[in-house]
């Protein structure tokens, strides 16, 4: 017992939790209370798949009605179990515990670790089931839970059976969950019936608009009819005003947009401006329009009115970066002013943490955003000849964006300009060994090598050694993420109407890249994908398939036309196949769903036996790195396929 007590103290918890008859257990997690309550210390023991991970983080998410709050927990090891504790605040109605490291979340077979909150009499607390339903909706993946609207509906109805008065609080979320459930047709019919009753009794416009928002989204064919019903009762109300917002953004100049906005607000003086149009959205769009018109003063006037720090930082950086890239001396002062405003807003982002982020998670987001915009600021200062100031900033930038080869290259460039070739060579070597370099960085390092050694003899051998270290490190890291999951067969048509089947490719390593024509990051990754494809174009055992999915074109003909134009304009030699839609209105597609993709671009590398060996999500902007990483994955998949045969 003394050992247990000591471990709690080491963890900084200073609490001894008895586990036994009163404990609640789910999978590999055990709580010290069978009926968790607010304001009571609750201990946990976790012995799941990640319990020995050195990077493990344990997080408490608790819900208050439909809002989620996050809190990072402390923990310590006791034998082969991880132990910790937490206290729920008064407002908590349900909660989830999440265990994850840098790569993996323990999903407990898709159930997660979700719990209800109880009263002092061990009865379910008010709102606990309805609040629990929040964990099964659109944010389910955050909690390691498989999204399940049927479960959410069941929980809502369980709540309403015990506490009928809760239905008013959760009505919108309950109905929305129902419309995504297997009973969506019945639910939609019920909402329509209620809508007719609301129209008949001329319900308040606020109430009507809540239901209208649901119906116009899930019964689009009758959207105009629903709108007309509201307008007939409230011809000069919120919906009437909102219906005219689109006219503002059809104007061809920023000044005319401002005039149209002012006229609309004056026309509907009895409505709150924010109920008609989000002012932040208006300021942001008008500011961008003024920038397009090269009116820097008006741009800043409206950009300064954007109160959301992330938006203000973004819009100022989007204006400053082209100035930095253009390197036009006469524009540098303006660029520095704009970039400084972007950085100032980025610094203030720390105060805007969403409730469902832990402090450390949000700090990471803020650091990344700061590094991105500060990189612009530093680059402009460097062009003004303020090398020391630029270098000071870039040292902070690389802390948040050290994986970005362009950022690293500028850091080395500033070190060289500051006559510090030794540091440039040393830092450059670190970047290359970590796999975060490119050809530009290589040339800068060559300059540094020449200055340090008075010649560049031997640089090629020196650089090749660094790359060998990078490849070894990269291979080891990638190997850690290796999977062994069955692939999902598909039979699809390519853009030339030829049938492509995954089964027919058994015996080959197959790279599947899910993408869409509207997806910016997808298209940004294509140069790197072309590099990888070129490397293996003569290897008959490697096949690349680019599965176009989640498209929005009204016809298949237009879809194919856009794809073909993208391929032709960029000289891509991709074999593009077309995912089949299961519900075009909701942009649901068959193959992307089978592979459980939640965002694109997402790439899978399958071995010769058709098993998924690697999954890669997103694109970090480094084409050379992407090609190199894919090469490592392909070679590992080749060996894995051989061993499985």
N, C-alpha and C positions, 0 to 999 in steps of 0.2 A: 504493500500500500504506500509506503514511503516513496518508492520508485515512481509510482503514478503521480503522487503529489508533486514530486520534484519536476517531472516532465511538464506538468501544467504550468509550473512557475517559470520554467525555461522558455516556454512558448509565450510568456507574458500574459497568461490568462488568469492565473491565480485563482483557480476554481477547480474543485474536485467534483466530478460528475459521476454519480453511481449509475451503472448500467445493470439492468436485470429485468425483473418482472414487469416494471413500468416502461420498459424501453419499446420504441417503435422501430421496426426494421423494414427496409425496402431494398432488395438487391444486396449490394455490398455496403450499404449505409445504415447505421443504427443511431437512433436518437435516444436521449436519456429520458424523454417523456413520451408516453403513449398518447397524451392529449396536450399538444403544445399550446402554450398560453402566452399572452403578451406580458411584458414586465417580469418574466421568469427566465433565469439563465438556462439555456438548453444546450446540452453537450452533444457532440456527434463523434462517431467512430467510422472511419471510411477505410475499407480494405479492397477497393475496386481496382480496375486495371491500371489506373494512373497513380496509385498510392505511393509508389516509389519513384515517381518522376521527379527529378531535381527542379524542374520548372513549374511544378504544380501550383495552381492558384485555386483557392476555394472562395466561392462568392455566394452571398445570400441575396436573393431577389425576393422582395415582399411586395404584395399588391394591396392597393387601397382603391377599392372599386375597380376601375379599369386602368389605373395608373400603376406603373412598375417602378420600384426604387431598388437601387443596387448598393451593396456594401461589401467590400473586400474583407475577408476574415483572416485571422491568424490561426496557425495550426502547427503541430509538432508530431514527430513520429514516436509511437510507443509500440515496440516490437515490429510487427508487420502491418500495423494499423496507423492511420493518420487520425489525430484527435484535435478537437477544437471546440469552441462554444460561441454562442451569440445570444443576444436578447432582442426580442421583437418589440418594436414601439407600440404604443397604444392603438395607433391607427391601422396596424397590419391586420389583414383579413385572411390571407393565404400566403404561402411562401414556397420558394424552391431553393434547393442547394445545388450548385453547379461546380463540378470539378473538371478543370481543363489545364492543359499545358500549351506550349506554343503551337503544337500541331493538332491536338486531339481534344475532344470533349467526351467525357463519359456519358453516353446517352442512356445507359441502363435499358438496352433493347428498345429505345424509342420512347420509354415511359418517363425518363428523367427522374428526378427526386422531388416530387411535389407534395405538399402537405397542407392540411386545413388547420385553422386556428380555433381553439375551443374556449368556452367560458369557464369560470371557476367551478361550475357544476359538471364539467366535462361534457357540455352540450355544444354542438356546432355554433360558432359565433355568428352574429348577424352579418350576412353578405359573404360568408366564407366560400360557399359553393359558386356563387356568381363571380366572385373575385378569382377563384381558382380557374374558371373558364378562360380568363385572360391569357393563361399560360399555354393554351392550345390553339391560339389564333395565329395571326400573321408573324408574331415574334417568337413562335415556338422554338425555332432553331437556336435561339439565344440560350434557351434553358435545356438544350439537349433533348427536346421533346419532338416527336413526330406530329406535325400539324394535323389536327383532327377536329373539324367543326361539328361532327356528330357528337363527340364527347363534350364539346363546349355547350351545345344545345341541351344535352342531358343534364349538365351541371346547372345551367340557368333554370331549367324547369324544376329541378330538385330544390333550388333556392326559393323559387316563386311558390312552390307547394307549401313550404314552411313559413315564408314571409311574403305574402301577396303584395305588400306595399313596396317591395324592392323592384317590382316590375317597371315602375316609372323611371327609376335610376338607370336600369340596364336595358331599357327598351331598344335603343338603337343598336347596341352591340349584340343583343340577343337576336334581333331580326336579321342583322347582317350575317351572323353565324348560321342562322337557319337557311339563308339564301345560298350559302356555300355547302350546306349539308345535303344528304341524300333525299331529304324531304323538301327540297327547294321549291318544287311545283306547288305543294300544299301550302308552304309558307308564303309564297308569292300570292297565291289566291287569297289567303287571309289578310295580307297587307292591302290588297286591292279592295277587299270588302270594307276594311277599316277606313281606307281612303275615301270611299264613297260616303260613308257615314260622316266623316270629318267635313267633307265638302257640303253635305246636306245641312249640317248644323253651323256652317261657316266658322270653323275653328280658327283660333288666332293664327296669323300668318307664320309666326315662328314655328308653331307646331306643324303646320302644313309643310313648311320647307324642309323639316327634318325627314318626313316621310317621302316628300317629293325627291329629295336627294337619293334615297334608296331606290325608289321606283324608276327614276330616270336612268339609273345605272344598270338595273337588272331587268328592266322591261323597256328597252330603248325604242322598240317599234311603236310604242304608245307614248313616247316622251312628250311630243307636242301636245297631245290631249291632256296630259297631266298639267303641263305648263298653262294651257288655256284655262283650265279649271281654276287655278290659283289667280290668274290675271283677271278673270271675270269677277272675283270677289274683291280683290285688292288691285285695281287697275293702276294705282300710283304707289305701290308698296315696294318691298325689297326686291322681289323677283323682277318687277318691271324695271327697276333701276339696274339690276345686275345684267338684265337682258341687253342693255345699251352699252355695257362696258366694252364689248368687242369693237364698237365703233371708234373708241379712243385709239386703239392700237392699229386701226386701219389708216390712220392719218399718216401722211408721208414725211412730216417734219416734227421735230421734238416740240417746237413752239406750238404747233397746232394740236399736239397731244395734250399739252398742258392746258390750253384753252378749252378743249373738249372735256377734260377732266373737271375743270372749274365749273363749266356750264352744267355738267351732270350733277355735281354736288349741290349747286344752287337750285337746280330744278327739283331736287329731292331733299329739301332742307329739313323735312320732318324725319328723315332717316339718318342714322349715324354713318359718317363716311366709311368707317371700317367695316360696316355691314354691307356696303356696296362693293368695295374693292379694297383689298389689303394694301394700305399705303406703302408698305415696304416693297411690294411687288411693283407698284407704280413708279416709285422713286428709282428703283433699280433699272427698269426698262427704259425710262425716259433718260436717265443718266447715260446708258449705253448708246441711246440714239444721239444724244448731244456729242458723245465722243466720236461716233461715226461721222458727224457733221463737222468735226475738228473744232468744236467750241469747248475748249478746256475749262473756261471759267464756269459755264453753265453745267458742264459735266460734274465739276467738283461741288457746285451748289446743291445738286440733287443727290450725288453720291454721299455727301456729308449727312444727308437726312436719313440714310439707311441705318437703322438702329441695331440691326442684327450684325454682330461683329464679324461672323464668318462671311456673310454676304458683302459687307463693306470691304473687308480684306480682299475678297475675291475680285470685286469689280475694280478696285484700284490696281491690283496686281495685273489684271487682264489688260489694263491700259498701259502700265509701266513696262511690262515685259517686251512688247513690240519695239518700244523705244530703245530698250537695252540691246535687243537683237539688231536693230537697224544701225546702231553705233554712229548716229548723226550728232555731231558736236553741239549744234544749235539747240537740240531738243533735250540735252542731258539734264539741265537744271529742272525742267518740268518733270522729266522722268524720275529724278531723285525725290522731288516733292510728292509725287503720286506714290512712289514706292515706300516712302517713309510713312505715309498715311496707312498704307496696306500693312506694314509691320506693326504700327501702333494698334490697329484693330486686331491683328493676330495675337498680340500680347494680352489684350483684354478678353480673348476667347475663354480664358481659364475660368472666368466668372459665369460662363453660359452653359455649364455642364448639364446635359440632359439627365433626368433622374435615373434612367436605366443604365447609365455608365458608372463604373466605379471611378474614384479619383485617379487611380493609376492609369486606367484605360483612357480617360479623358485627357490626362497629361500627355499621353502618347500621341493622341490625335492633335493636340495643340502644338506639340513639339514638331510634328511632321508638317503641319500647316505653316508654322513660323519659319521653319527651315526653307520651305518652298518660296515664300514671299521674301524672306531675308536674302536668299540667293539672288533674287532680282535686284534688291537694294544694293547689295555688295557689288554686283556686276556694274551697276551704273556709277557707283562711287569710284570703282577702279578705272572706268573710262574717263572720269574727271581728274584722274591722276592722284586720287587719295588712296594710295596703295595700302598704307598701314590700316586705315579705317576699314577698307574692304577685307583685308586679311583677318582683322579681329572678328568681323561679322562671319566670314566664311568658316572660321574655326568652330563657331557655334552651329553653323548650318550643317556641317558634315556629321555632327553628333546625331542629327535627326534624319539625314538623307545620305548616309555613307554608302548606301547601295546604288546610288545614282552616279553613273560614270561621268555625266556632264558636270555635275556638282563637284565631284572629286577633281576633274580636270581643271576647273576654275581655281580650286584651292591650290593646286600645284602651280598653276600659272601665276597666282599672286605671290606665292613663296619665291618663285624665280625672279619676279619683278622686285621683290624685297631683298634681292641678293642673298638668298638663303638656299643655295642649291643642295646643300647637304640634307636639310630638312625636306626639301622637295623630293629628293631621291628616296629618302627613308619613308616618308608618308606614301609616296607613289608605290613603293614596293609593298607596303601594307595593303593598299587598295587592290593591287593586282593579285596578291596571294589570297585575298578574300574573294576574288572573282568579280570585283567591281571596277574593272577597267575597260578601256576600248582603245581604238587606234589613235584617237586624239591624245589620250593620256600617255600612250606609248611614246608618241613623238615628244611630248613635254618631258617625259622621263629621260629620253635620249639627250635632250638639251642639258638636263641636270647632270646626267652621267658624264657628259663631255666637260662640263664646267668643273666637276669634282676631280675628274681624272685627266683633264687637259687634252683628251681625245676620246673618240667614241669606239675605239678598238675594244672588242670584247663585250660590247653592249648586247649584241644579239644573243650570245651565250648566257649572259647575265639575265636577260629578260626571259629566255626560254626556261631557265631554272625556276623563275618566279611563276611562270605559267604552269609548270609541272606541279608545283606545290598547290596552286589553285585547283588544278584538275583533280589531284588526289583528295584535297579537302572537299571539293564539290561532289566528287563521287561518294565519299563517305557520308556526307550530309544527305544527299539524294537517296542513298541506299536506306537510310533510316526511315524514309517516308514510303518505302516500298510496300505495296499492297498485294493481297492475294485473294481477289474477289471475282466471282463469275461475271463475265461480260454479258450484255443483253443483246441478243441477236436482233438484227433489223434487215429489212429488205426495202430499199428506197430507190427512187429514180434520180438520176443525175440531170444536169441542165440540158443534156442531149437526149433525154428520155430513155437512157439505158439503165437497166436494173443493176443495182449494186447490193450484194448480200454479204453480211459479215461472215456467215458460215462458209462462204466460198473462199474466204481469205485465210482459213485455218492453215497453220504452217508458216504464216508470215507475222511479223510484228506490225501492228496497225496503230497508227496515230489518228485519233478522232478529235477534231477541233470543232466545237459548237460555237457558232457566230451568227451575226445578222448584219444586214447592210446598214442599219441605223446605228450600230454599236461602235462608238468612237474607239474605245480601247481595243476592240477586236481588230479594227482596221489598222490601228497603230502597231499591233503585234505582227502584222502580215509580212513586213520586210524580214523580220527574224525567222518567221515560219518559212519564207522562201529560201533563206540561207540554209536552214536545216534540210529542206526538201532537195535543194541543189546538191548538198553533200551526199545524199542517199539516192539520187536519181538513177544511178546505175546499179543499185543494190536490189535484186529481185525479191529479197526477203523482207523488204520494208515498204509499207504502203501508207500514204497520207490521204485521209478523207476529211474534207471540210464540210460539215453538216450545217447548212443554212436553216435557221429555226427562228421562232418567235417573230415572224415577219408581219408587216402591217399593210402590204399592198392590196388593193381591191381585187386584183386578178393575178392568176398564175403567170400570164404573159408579161405583165408589168414586173412581177417579181424576178422572172428570168432575165428580163431586159436590164434591170438594175444590176443584177449579179454579173452579167456578161460585160457590161460597161466598166464595172469596177475591176474585173480581171484584165480586160483589154487595156484600159487606161494606165494600169500599173505594171503590165507585163508579168502578171502572176500566172504560174503554170499549175494552178490548184485543180484537183479533181473535186468539184463541188457537187454534193448530193443534197436533195431537198427533203427536209423533215416533213412528215405528214401531219396536218392539223387535225386535232380531235374536236376542237371548238374554236373556230376562227374568231368569233366575237370576243372571246376571252383570251385569245392568243395562246391557247393550250395546244401543245404539239406532242406527238407520240414518243419519239425517240429521246428527246431531251428530258421528258418526264421519266422515262424508264431508267435513265442514268442518274436521276435525282439531282439534276443541275438546278441551282438556284440563282445563278448569275453567269453572264458571259463576258469575255471569252472563258471557256472551260475546256481543257484538253485532257484526254485520256490516252495512255499508252497501254496497249493490250499485247500480251505475249503470244507465242505461236499457238498456244492451246486456247486462245480466246479469253484468257483471264485478265482482269484489270490489274496492272502492276503499278501505275502511277496516275495521279490526278493533279492537275495544275490549274489554279483559278486566277484570272486576272492577268495583268501585264504591267511590269514596273518601268517600262520605257527604254530598256536596254536590249536592243535587238541581238547584239552579239552574245550577250549572256543567255538570252532565250535559246538561241541556236545551240550553244554549248551545253546547256542543261538538258535540252531534248536529246542531244547526242549521247549524253551519259545515260539517260533513261532508256534510250533505244538499245544501247549495248547491254545494259543490265537486263532488259526484258528479253533480249536474245538468249542470254545465258539461262534465265529463269525458264524460258520456254523449252530449252533443251533438257534441263533437269527434270521438268514435269513430264516430258515425253519418255 
